[in-house]
Amino acid sequence: MGCASSIHISDRVVYQSGKESEDSHSPQQTNTTQQGNPASALPLKPPSCKTTLTEVQFGPMKLFKDPLQVLLVFAKEDSQSNGFCWACEKANFRCSMARTPESALECFLEKHHDLVIIDHRHSRHFDAEALCRSIRAVNSSENTVIVAVVKRPDREEASVMPLINAGFNRRYVENANMMACYNELLQLEHGEVRAQFKLRAGNAIFTALEQSQEAIEITSEDQVIQYVNPAYESIMGYQRGELIGKEIIEVPKSEKNKPDLLETINSCIRKGKEWQGIYYAKKKNGDSIQQNVKITPVIGQGGKIRHYVSINWPLHDNNKSDKSTERVQAESQTDFQSSKHKDRRKGSLDVRSTTSRGSDGSSQRRHSSMARIHSMTIEAPITKVINIINAAQESSPMPVAEALDRVLEILRTTELYSPQFGTNDEDPHTNDLVGGLMTDGLRRLSGNEYILASKQPHHMPSHLTTPLTLNDIPPRIAQTMENEESWDFDIVNLEAATMKRPLTYLGMKIFSRFGVCEYLNCPEATLRSWLQVIEANYHSSNSYHNSSHAADVLHATAYFLSKERVKQSLDPIDEVAALIAATVHDVDHPGRTNSFLCNAGSELAILYNDTAVLESHHAALAFQITTRDDKCNIFKHIERNEYRTLRQAIIDMVLATEMTKHFEHVNKFVNSINKPLAALEENGGSSDEDSAKSILTSPENRILVKRMLIKCADISNPCRPQELCIEWAGRISEEYFAQTDEEKRQGLPVVMPVFDRNTCSIPKSQISFIDYFITDMFDAWDAFADLPNLMQHLDNNFKYWKGLDERKLHSLRPPPE
């Protein structure tokens, strides 16, 4: 029997024989035996062209299933593959045969089979487990059953855990007997495959729940919340993550219900009876809302109650609603609508129209950028608190409104949980004692100290514009750096021209442009030595976290510092701190993530207590390198208080690059700077210039601007010109691949399983990174700094990755035409 490359077309199966048969209407017969069992004792007939649908009952739903789609993956034709071919024919299943992993994956992507049977007996042909992982990496494989055909064990039985970990559902011990293959297929069809078919239908039910206008809550038998739908979030003001996993009793209750009502409800539903009636629920903001509620117990395994489903719809009582409550409800509805469109890039490439980033004038662009801030999808709890207070302010008497202003001022500070210490002339002992005991060794300067340190008379010029001569830079390298002030500057060309030493040369030019040596009162030779020793401590063996990445971040930092709004906000000391922080922010990076170091129990992880391990190391090592040798100590000639201020700013910026606090930093920036500025611009008027200046130059907000600046510089690759974006995407992917390889070799937890070099889709990884980290952050930064060129590159790059993904390509670039 020839079964090579049988492909189903429309509703029938066409078998293409490996050899030409004399009778093209009947498949070639083969008689082979294995262990005394006939491998193909019956002639193979194509299944009937008539499609018969299988009826499956799923609760009250009646489902109709097409004939099973089966993919057989066998490198070579043998009695086992022939047995399954015959079994598929007898069962009237639609069968495809693939000989290689590549053709198997291609076939699966085209047909999305219900059942995949992979030959796991001969590792020399292909890696069955790697193929299984590749199929599992496809979204549509969630409900596919995958079976491994394994060798009959010679001695003791092997564990199935490696197969399960690879993504197989079960194994089949090789047996070429046709009836054994047929029975296996029937058991799979009526067992795992049918169960997966029902689960797939469950997606339709959840879609209905998600779209329902009624608030729906599902709890376990122990009344632990397992699900709430968007309508529930909208009505009650909670986010799903705040409720799921909590017991019902932990959720605040309204005092308006009769004392014995809850006991009555519980008594009814625990008997398996449905309860319906009027109930007051307490919203997150503390308001009570009257609802018509229906709670239905769901009977499951063992005839016991396994879930409770609660359906709620509000009873509108106009007498009890005031303007403030209506406003908060409207805000909740807006939050809900915006959260539904969180991944706006996923839905459409044209949602963020380039017309809003066009050339209609800077002021018009900035106005549209600021307007976007009000509808941004970043919604941390502190954001909601601020929004609620803002809403309450509008209808409050003047004394209350002024008090709420002070509350908002406190909430917008950078350190909500750290006490603020000013100067206390009356009791300096207490001031020093509290400051000494309640800081972490590197004593934080208060806002007043910061201003004094940065505003004291100094030998530096008021503007950092005086360049230094750069006579020792070779002409070829100098020519490569001619356009370094442009965002489209090609750092990869500089990397090649400098033999992988771009940081020293670019650092010399940028530091000269900003007058850093004059500010620090250090000779050019000291700066050059410092740059060289810092660059020497970057690992050139890392594909991504090397000195070229540091030079790239330094370039982005310098570019952002030249933007008008940033210059209005920052002082010269901030500029110097930002340039130094960018230069050292990843020094001595090992090419592995914090999670890897913690899992491996590395010395650094132990030293820094598994907290911001790498970022703490980068900052500490940078100061160790700088201060241990006068030849490269760029801080040697600055005054002590100025050094402390500068050191604090550098450390704060380097630590801000740690991603666990990414959303906290972005939220603080939006709420403390962007939204107040947007409100001023909407009101208009020249009297607001002083207010804008106070927002931009307050010590707390300058810290937020510097954090946001270095964060955007650090992960700006998706906003670079397309070729540079692709280059950096390839480098970071390779570094993550190498980490995954090492984790597997050492038996460590795999931190990022998607970065398996055999299965990873680089376009998908870039799309996810842009969706969840880049878009909101650069929207906020663009609204502040006015960066239309970056946003255009971001749109173009996103469309590029999306295009590759839609073609189901996993590589950096499309194949050549």
C-alpha positions in Angstrom: 0.0 0.0 0.0 1.5 3.4 -1.0 0.5 6.1 1.4 3.0 8.8 0.7 1.6 12.4 0.8 -2.1 11.6 0.8 -3.8 15.0 0.9 -7.5 15.7 1.5 -9.2 17.9 -1.0 -12.6 19.4 -0.3 -14.7 16.7 1.4 -12.9 13.6 0.2 -9.4 12.1 0.4 -7.1 11.6 -2.5 -4.4 9.0 -2.1 -1.3 9.4 -4.2 0.6 6.1 -4.3 4.3 5.9 -4.0 4.4 3.7 -7.1 2.1 3.9 -10.1 -0.7 1.3 -9.9 -2.0 -0.4 -13.0 -5.5 0.4 -11.8 -5.6 4.0 -10.8 -8.9 3.5 -9.0 -7.7 1.0 -6.5 -4.7 1.6 -4.2 -1.8 -0.7 -4.4 -1.9 -3.6 -1.9 1.0 -4.6 0.3 1.4 -7.7 2.4 4.0 -7.3 5.1 4.0 -8.8 8.6 5.4 -7.7 12.0 5.4 -10.0 15.0 3.2 -12.4 13.1 0.4 -9.8 12.5 -0.8 -9.0 9.0 0.0 -5.4 8.3 -2.4 -4.9 5.4 -4.7 -7.8 4.9 -7.5 -5.8 3.3 -7.5 -3.7 0.2 -7.4 0.1 0.8 -10.5 1.9 -0.5 -10.9 5.7 -0.5 -13.6 6.7 1.9 -17.0 7.6 0.6 -17.3 11.1 -0.9 -20.4 11.6 1.2 -19.7 13.6 4.3 -21.4 12.4 7.5 -21.6 14.7 10.4 -21.3 13.3 13.9 -23.8 14.6 16.5 -22.3 15.5 19.9 -24.3 16.6 22.9 -22.7 19.2 25.1 -25.1 20.2 27.9 -28.0 21.9 26.2 -25.9 22.5 23.0 -26.1 20.1 20.1 -22.8 20.1 18.2 -22.2 18.6 14.7 -18.7 17.5 13.9 -17.1 16.9 10.5 -15.2 13.6 9.9 -12.0 13.5 11.9 -8.9 15.2 10.3 -5.8 13.0 11.0 -2.2 13.9 10.3 0.3 11.0 10.2 4.0 11.9 10.5 6.2 9.0 9.6 9.6 9.6 7.9 9.3 6.3 6.0 6.6 4.0 4.9 6.4 0.9 7.1 3.8 -1.6 8.4 2.9 0.8 11.3 2.2 3.8 9.0 0.3 1.5 6.7 -1.8 0.2 9.6 -2.9 3.7 10.6 -3.6 4.6 6.9 -5.9 1.6 6.7 -7.5 2.4 10.0 -8.2 6.0 8.9 -9.8 4.7 5.7 -12.0 2.2 7.6 -13.1 4.8 10.0 -13.9 7.3 7.2 -11.4 9.8 8.6 -9.7 12.4 6.4 -6.0 11.5 6.4 -2.8 13.4 5.5 0.7 11.9 5.5 3.9 14.0 6.1 7.4 12.7 5.9 9.3 15.6 7.4 8.7 18.0 10.3 8.6 20.9 7.9 5.9 19.4 5.7 4.0 18.3 8.8 4.0 21.8 10.3 3.0 23.3 6.9 0.2 20.7 6.5 -1.0 21.4 10.1 -1.1 25.1 9.6 -3.2 24.6 6.5 -5.7 22.0 7.8 -5.6 22.3 11.7 -6.1 18.5 12.2 -8.1 17.1 15.2 -5.6 14.3 15.7 -1.8 14.1 15.0 0.1 10.8 15.2 3.9 11.2 15.2 6.4 8.4 14.8 8.7 8.6 18.0 10.5 5.4 17.3 13.4 6.6 15.2 15.2 9.7 16.5 17.7 9.6 13.6 14.9 10.7 11.1 13.6 13.7 13.1 13.1 14.9 16.7 9.4 13.9 17.4 9.3 15.9 20.6 10.6 19.1 18.9 8.0 18.7 16.2 5.3 18.3 18.9 6.5 21.5 20.6 6.4 23.3 17.3 2.8 22.3 16.7 1.9 23.3 20.3 3.4 26.7 19.6 0.6 27.3 17.1 -2.4 28.9 18.7 -4.9 26.6 16.8 -3.3 23.5 18.3 -4.9 24.1 21.8 -7.6 21.5 21.1 -5.5 19.1 19.0 -4.8 15.6 20.3 -1.2 14.5 19.6 -0.1 10.9 20.0 3.5 9.5 20.0 4.1 6.1 18.5 6.9 4.6 20.7 8.9 1.4 20.5 7.9 -1.6 22.4 10.0 -1.6 25.6 12.8 -4.2 25.7 13.2 -4.2 29.5 11.5 -1.9 32.0 8.7 0.6 31.2 9.9 4.2 30.6 8.2 7.3 32.1 5.8 9.2 29.9 6.6 12.6 31.5 9.1 13.7 28.7 6.3 13.1 26.2 3.7 15.0 28.3 6.2 17.9 28.8 6.7 18.0 25.0 3.0 18.4 24.5 1.8 14.9 23.7 -1.6 13.8 25.0 -0.8 10.1 25.0 1.4 7.4 23.6 0.8 4.3 21.4 3.2 1.4 21.8 4.0 0.2 18.3 1.6 -2.5 17.0 1.1 -2.7 13.2 -2.0 -4.9 13.5 -4.7 -3.0 11.6 -7.5 -3.7 14.1 -5.2 -2.5 16.9 -4.7 0.8 15.0 -8.4 1.0 14.2 -9.4 0.4 17.8 -6.9 3.1 18.9 -8.4 5.6 16.6 -11.9 4.8 17.7 -10.9 5.2 21.4 -9.2 8.5 20.6 -12.3 9.8 18.7 -14.7 9.0 21.4 -12.3 10.0 24.2 -9.8 12.8 24.0 -10.8 14.1 20.6 -14.5 14.4 21.6 -13.5 16.0 24.9 -11.4 18.6 23.1 -14.2 19.2 20.6 -16.5 20.1 23.5 -13.8 22.4 25.1 -13.5 24.1 21.7 -17.2 24.7 21.7 -16.8 26.2 25.2 -15.1 29.2 23.6 -18.4 30.2 22.1 -20.0 30.1 25.5 -17.3 32.3 27.0 -17.7 34.7 24.1 -21.4 35.0 24.9 -20.6 35.6 28.6 -18.0 38.3 27.6 -20.5 40.1 25.4 -23.4 39.8 27.8 -24.9 43.1 29.0 -25.7 41.5 32.3 -23.1 41.2 35.1 -22.1 37.5 35.5 -20.1 35.9 38.3 -19.1 32.3 38.6 -17.8 30.8 41.9 -16.6 27.4 43.0 -18.5 25.1 45.3 -16.6 26.8 48.1 -17.7 30.2 46.8 -14.3 31.3 45.5 -14.7 33.7 42.6 -13.5 32.0 39.4 -14.9 34.3 36.7 -16.5 37.7 36.2 -17.4 39.2 32.8 -16.6 42.7 31.5 -20.2 43.9 32.3 -19.6 42.9 36.0 -16.3 44.9 35.9 -18.1 47.9 34.4 -21.0 47.9 36.8 -19.1 47.1 40.0 -15.9 49.1 39.3 -13.5 46.2 39.9 -10.9 44.8 37.6 -11.1 41.0 37.0 -7.7 40.4 38.6 -8.8 42.0 41.8 -11.6 39.5 42.3 -10.6 36.1 40.9 -9.3 33.8 43.6 -11.0 35.6 46.4 -13.8 34.2 48.5 -17.1 35.9 48.3 -17.0 36.8 51.9 -13.8 38.8 51.3 -15.7 41.2 48.9 -17.2 44.2 50.8 -21.0 43.9 51.4 -23.6 46.7 51.4 -25.2 47.6 54.8 -28.5 48.2 53.0 -29.5 44.5 52.9 -31.5 42.9 55.6 -29.3 41.2 58.2 -30.5 37.7 57.5 -30.7 38.0 53.6 -27.3 36.4 53.0 -28.1 33.5 55.3 -31.4 33.0 53.4 -29.6 33.0 50.0 -26.9 30.6 51.1 -29.4 28.2 52.7 -31.4 28.1 49.4 -28.5 27.6 47.0 -26.7 25.0 49.1 -29.8 22.8 48.7 -29.3 23.0 45.0 -32.2 25.4 44.5 -32.1 28.6 42.4 -32.5 31.9 44.2 -33.8 35.1 42.7 -34.5 38.5 44.3 -33.4 42.0 45.0 -30.0 42.5 46.5 -27.8 45.5 47.3 -24.2 45.1 46.1 -21.3 47.3 47.1 -19.3 48.8 44.3 -15.5 49.3 44.6 -16.0 53.0 45.2 -18.2 52.3 48.2 -21.6 53.1 46.6 -24.4 50.6 47.0 -26.3 49.5 43.9 -29.6 47.8 43.9 -29.7 44.7 41.6 -32.0 42.0 40.5 -30.0 38.8 41.1 -30.4 35.2 40.0 -28.1 32.6 41.5 -28.1 29.1 40.0 -26.2 26.1 41.5 -24.5 23.9 38.9 -24.5 20.2 39.5 -21.3 18.4 38.4 -19.1 15.4 39.2 -20.6 13.0 41.7 -24.0 14.8 41.6 -22.6 17.5 43.8 -22.8 21.3 43.4 -19.5 22.3 41.7 -20.2 25.9 40.8 -22.6 28.8 41.4 -23.6 31.1 38.5 -24.8 34.6 39.5 -26.5 36.9 36.9 -27.1 40.5 38.0 -28.7 43.5 36.4 -29.1 46.9 38.1 -32.4 48.3 39.0 -32.3 52.0 38.1 -33.4 54.3 41.0 -33.1 57.9 39.8 -33.9 59.2 43.2 -30.7 57.7 44.7 -28.3 58.8 42.0 -26.5 62.1 42.2 -24.2 63.7 39.7 -21.1 62.5 41.4 -22.2 58.9 41.3 -23.2 59.2 37.6 -19.8 60.7 36.8 -17.9 57.8 38.5 -20.1 55.3 36.7 -19.4 57.0 33.4 -15.7 56.8 34.2 -16.0 53.1 35.0 -17.7 52.6 31.7 -14.9 54.4 29.9 -12.3 52.3 31.7 -14.2 49.2 30.6 -14.4 50.3 27.0 -10.7 51.2 26.9 -9.7 47.9 28.5 -11.6 46.0 25.8 -9.3 47.7 23.3 -6.1 47.3 25.2 -4.4 45.7 22.3 -5.5 48.2 19.7 -2.6 47.4 17.5 -3.7 43.8 17.4 -7.1 44.6 16.1 -6.1 46.9 13.3 -2.9 48.4 11.9 -4.6 51.6 11.1 -6.2 52.4 14.5 -3.3 54.8 15.4 -3.7 56.7 12.2 -0.5 58.4 10.9 -2.5 61.5 10.2 -2.5 62.4 13.9 1.3 62.3 13.6 1.4 64.3 10.4 3.0 67.6 9.6 0.1 69.9 10.4 2.2 71.9 12.9 3.8 71.1 16.2 1.2 72.6 18.4 -1.7 70.8 16.7 0.2 67.5 16.9 1.0 68.1 20.6 -2.7 68.9 21.3 -3.8 65.6 19.7 -1.0 63.7 21.6 -2.1 65.2 24.9 -5.7 64.4 24.2 -4.7 60.7 23.8 -3.4 60.7 27.3 -6.9 60.9 28.8 -7.9 57.7 27.0 -4.7 55.8 27.6 -5.1 52.2 28.7 -2.7 52.4 31.6 -5.0 52.0 34.7 -3.2 51.3 37.9 -5.1 51.5 41.2 -3.5 54.8 42.0 -4.8 56.1 38.6 -8.3 55.2 39.5 -8.0 56.9 42.9 -6.8 60.1 41.3 -9.6 60.0 38.7 -12.2 59.5 41.5 -10.8 62.4 43.5 -10.8 64.6 40.4 -14.4 63.7 39.8 -15.4 64.5 43.4 -13.6 67.8 43.3 -15.8 69.2 40.6 -18.9 69.2 42.8 -17.2 70.0 46.1 -17.2 73.2 48.1 -14.0 75.3 47.9 -12.4 74.2 51.2 -13.0 70.5 50.3 -11.7 71.0 46.8 -8.5 72.7 48.2 -8.0 69.8 50.6 -8.4 67.3 47.8 -5.8 69.3 45.9 -3.3 68.7 48.7 -4.3 65.0 48.7 -3.6 64.8 44.9 -0.3 66.5 45.5 0.8 63.8 48.0 -0.5 61.0 45.7 1.6 62.3 42.8 4.9 62.2 44.7 7.4 59.7 43.5 7.8 57.8 46.9 4.4 57.2 48.3 5.6 54.9 51.1 8.8 56.8 52.0 8.6 59.6 54.6 9.7 63.0 53.3 12.3 64.8 55.4 12.9 68.5 55.0 15.4 70.6 56.9 14.5 70.9 60.6 16.5 73.7 62.2 14.6 73.4 65.5 15.6 69.7 66.1 18.6 68.8 63.9 19.4 65.7 66.1 16.0 64.1 65.4 16.3 65.0 61.7 19.7 63.3 61.4 18.7 60.3 63.5 15.6 59.6 61.5 17.5 60.2 58.3 20.3 57.9 59.3 18.1 55.0 60.5 15.4 55.1 57.8 17.5 55.3 54.7 19.3 52.5 52.9 22.9 53.7 53.4 22.8 55.9 50.4 20.8 58.6 52.0 18.2 60.1 49.6 18.3 63.8 49.3 15.1 65.8 49.9 13.7 68.1 47.2 15.3 71.1 48.9 18.8 69.6 49.1 18.5 68.6 45.4 17.7 72.2 44.4 20.5 73.6 46.5 23.0 71.2 45.1 22.0 71.8 41.5 21.7 75.5 41.7 24.8 76.4 43.6 27.4 78.7 41.8 29.8 76.4 39.9 32.7 76.7 37.6 30.7 75.1 34.7 29.0 77.3 32.0 25.2 77.7 32.3 24.6 75.8 29.1 26.4 72.6 28.2 27.3 73.5 24.7 31.0 74.1 24.6 32.6 71.3 22.6 36.0 69.7 23.3 38.5 68.9 20.5 38.5 65.3 19.4 41.9 65.2 17.5 42.6 61.6 18.3 39.5 60.1 16.6 40.5 58.7 13.2 38.9 60.5 10.2 37.0 57.3 9.0 35.3 56.9 12.4 34.7 60.7 12.7 33.0 60.5 9.3 30.8 57.6 10.5 29.7 59.8 13.4 28.9 62.9 11.4 25.1 62.4 11.7 25.1 61.2 15.3 22.6 64.0 16.2 20.0 62.3 13.9 17.6 59.7 15.2 18.4 57.6 12.1 22.1 57.4 13.0 23.4 53.8 12.2 25.1 52.5 15.3 25.9 49.2 13.5 28.1 51.0 11.0 30.0 52.6 13.9 30.3 49.2 15.5 32.0 47.9 12.4 34.2 51.0 11.9 35.5 50.9 15.5 36.1 47.1 15.7 33.3 46.7 18.2 34.4 49.7 20.3 31.7 52.2 19.5 31.0 53.4 23.1 34.4 55.1 23.6 34.2 57.0 20.3 30.6 57.9 20.4 30.9 58.8 24.1 33.8 61.2 23.4 31.7 63.0 20.8 28.4 63.2 22.8 30.1 64.1 26.1 32.0 66.8 24.3 28.8 68.2 22.7 27.2 68.4 26.1 30.3 69.8 27.8 30.5 67.0 30.4 34.2 67.5 31.0 33.7 71.2 31.7 30.9 70.4 34.1 32.9 67.7 36.0 36.2 69.7 35.7 38.0 66.6 34.4 40.6 66.4 31.6 39.6 64.9 28.3 42.2 62.2 28.8 40.4 61.2 32.1 37.1 60.9 30.3 38.7 58.9 27.5 40.3 56.5 30.0 36.9 56.2 31.8 35.0 55.4 28.6 37.7 52.8 27.6 37.6 51.0 31.0 33.7 51.0 31.1 33.6 49.6 27.5 36.2 47.0 28.4 33.8 45.7 31.1 31.0 45.1 28.6 31.0 41.6 27.2 31.6 41.6 23.5 30.6 37.9 23.4 27.0 38.9 24.2 24.9 39.2 21.1 22.8 42.0 22.5 23.9 43.3 25.9 27.3 44.6 24.7 28.9 48.0 24.4 27.1 48.6 21.1 23.8 48.4 23.0 25.3 50.9 25.6 26.3 53.2 22.7 22.8 52.9 21.2 21.2 53.8 24.5 23.7 56.7 25.0 22.8 58.0 21.5 19.0 57.8 22.3 19.6 59.5 25.6 21.4 62.4 23.9 18.7 62.7 21.3 16.0 62.9 24.0 18.0 65.5 26.0 18.0 67.8 22.9 14.2 67.9 22.8 12.8 71.3 23.9 10.3 70.0 26.5 13.1 67.8 28.1 15.5 70.8 28.2 12.8 72.9 29.9 12.5 70.3 32.6 16.1 69.2 33.4 19.1 71.0 34.8 22.7 70.6 33.6 23.4 68.1 36.4 20.4 66.0 35.2 21.9 65.9 31.7 25.3 64.8 32.9 23.7 62.1 35.1 21.6 60.9 32.2 24.6 60.5 29.9 26.7 58.7 32.5 23.8 56.4 33.5 23.2 55.5 29.8 26.9 54.7 29.4 27.1 52.4 32.4 23.5 51.0 32.6 24.4 47.5 31.5 28.1 47.2 32.3 29.3 43.7 33.0 26.0 42.2 31.8 26.4 38.4 31.6 23.9 38.0 28.7 21.3 36.3 31.1 18.2 37.7 32.8 17.7 38.4 36.5 15.4 35.4 36.7 18.1 33.1 35.3 20.6 34.4 37.9 18.1 33.9 40.7 17.2 30.4 39.6 20.9 29.5 39.2 21.7 30.8 42.6 24.5 33.0 41.2 26.8 35.0 43.5 25.2 38.3 42.3 21.7 37.0 43.1 22.8 36.1 46.6 24.6 39.4 47.0 21.5 41.4 46.0 18.9 39.2 47.6 17.2 38.3 44.3 16.1 41.9 43.9 17.0 44.0 40.9 20.2 41.9 40.7 21.7 43.1 37.5 20.7 46.7 37.7 22.2 46.9 41.3 25.4 45.3 40.0 25.7 47.7 37.0 25.3 50.7 39.2 27.7 49.5 41.9 30.4 48.3 39.5 30.3 51.5 37.6 31.2 53.5 40.7 33.8 50.9 41.8 35.5 51.1 38.4 35.3 54.9 38.3 36.6 55.7 41.8 39.4 53.0 42.2 41.8 54.7 39.9 42.5 58.5 39.6 43.3 58.1 35.9 39.7 57.4 35.1 37.9 59.0 38.0 35.7 61.6 36.3 34.2 62.6 39.7 37.5 63.5 41.3 37.2 67.3 41.1 33.5 67.9 41.9 32.3 69.1 45.3 31.0 66.5 47.8 27.3 67.5 47.8 27.3 67.7 44.1 28.8 64.3 43.8 26.1 62.8 46.2 23.4 64.4 44.1 24.9 63.2 40.9 25.5 59.7 42.2 21.9 59.4 43.5 20.6 60.5 40.1 22.8 58.0 38.2 21.8 55.1 40.5 18.1 56.0 40.3 18.2 56.0 36.5 20.1 52.7 36.2 17.7 51.0 38.7 14.8 52.4 36.6 15.8 50.2 33.7 14.7 47.1 35.7 11.4 45.9 34.1 9.5 44.7 37.2 8.6 48.4 37.9 8.0 49.3 34.3 4.3 50.0 34.6 4.7 51.9 37.9 7.2 54.3 36.3 5.0 54.9 33.3 1.9 55.4 35.4 3.6 57.9 37.6 4.9 59.8 34.6 1.5 60.0 33.0 -0.4 60.9 36.1 2.1 63.4 37.5 3.3 65.1 34.3 1.3 64.3 31.2 -2.2 64.6 32.6 -1.6 67.9 34.4 0.1 69.4 31.3 -2.7 68.2 29.1 -5.3 69.9 31.4 -3.3 73.1 31.2 -3.1 73.0 27.4 -6.8 72.3 27.2 -7.6 75.4 29.4 -5.2 77.6 27.4 -4.1 81.1 28.5 -0.7 82.6 29.0 -1.1 82.6 32.8 -0.7 78.8 32.7 3.0 79.2 31.7 4.1 79.4 35.3 2.0 76.4 36.2 3.5 74.4 33.4 7.0 75.4 34.5 6.3 74.3 38.0 5.1 70.9 36.8 8.2 70.5 34.6 10.8 71.6 37.1 9.6 70.2 40.4 12.3 67.9 41.9 9.9 64.9 42.0 8.9 65.4 38.3 12.5 65.8 37.2 13.2 62.4 38.6 10.2 60.9 36.7 11.4 62.5 33.5 14.9 61.1 33.9 13.5 57.6 34.6 11.2 57.7 31.6 14.0 59.1 29.4 16.4 56.2 30.1 13.6 53.6 30.0 12.6 54.8 26.5 16.3 55.0 25.4 16.9 51.4 26.8 14.1 49.7 24.8 13.8 52.1 21.8 14.8 49.4 19.2 11.2 49.1 17.9 11.2 52.9 17.2 14.5 52.8 15.1 14.6 52.6 11.3 13.5 49.2 10.1 16.9 47.7 9.3 18.2 48.6 12.7 15.0 47.4 14.4 15.4 44.0 12.6 19.1 43.8 13.6 18.4 44.4 17.3 15.5 42.0 17.3 17.8 39.3 15.9 20.4 40.0 18.6 18.1 39.9 21.6 16.4 36.8 20.2 19.8 35.0 19.9 20.7 36.0 23.5 17.4 34.6 24.8 17.8 31.4 22.7 21.3 30.9 24.3 19.8 31.4 27.7 17.0 28.8 27.0 19.7 26.4 25.7 21.7 26.8 28.9 18.7 26.4 31.2 17.9 23.1 29.5 21.6 22.0 29.8 21.7 22.8 33.5 18.2 21.5 34.3 17.1 25.0 35.4 13.5 26.3 35.0 13.0 27.7 31.5 12.2 31.3 32.2 11.0 32.1 28.6 9.9 28.8 26.9 8.8 30.7 23.8 12.4 31.5 23.1 13.3 28.0 21.9 15.5 28.4 18.8 13.7 25.5 17.2 10.1 26.8 17.6 10.2 30.5 18.3 8.4 33.0 16.1 10.5 36.2 16.3 7.7 38.3 14.7 5.2 37.1 17.4 7.7 38.0 20.1 8.2 41.5 18.7 4.5 42.1 18.3 3.9 41.1 21.9 6.8 43.3 23.2 5.4 46.3 21.3 1.8 45.7 22.4 2.5 45.2 26.1 5.6 47.4 26.8 6.3 49.8 24.0 3.1 51.3 22.7 1.7 53.0 25.9 5.1 54.1 27.1 6.1 55.8 23.8 2.6 57.3 23.4 3.2 59.0 26.7 6.8 60.0 25.9 5.8 61.3 22.5 3.0 63.4 24.1 5.7 64.9 26.3 8.7 65.2 24.0 7.1 65.4 20.5 8.7 62.5 18.6 6.7 62.0 15.3 9.6 60.3 13.5 9.9 57.7 16.3 6.2 57.0 16.2 6.3 56.6 12.4 9.1 54.1 12.7 7.2 52.2 15.4 4.1 52.0 13.2 6.1 50.8 10.2 8.0 48.2 12.2 4.8 46.9 13.8 3.3 46.5 10.4 6.4 44.7 9.2 6.3 42.2 12.0 2.6 41.8 11.6 3.0 41.1 7.9 5.6 38.3 8.6 3.3 36.8 11.3 0.3 36.8 8.9 2.4 34.8 6.5 3.1 32.4 9.3 6.9 33.1 9.1 9.0 32.7 12.2 12.2 34.4 10.8 13.5 38.0 11.0 13.1 38.5 7.3 10.9 37.0 4.5 12.5 34.4 2.3 14.1 35.8 -0.9 11.7 36.1 -3.9 
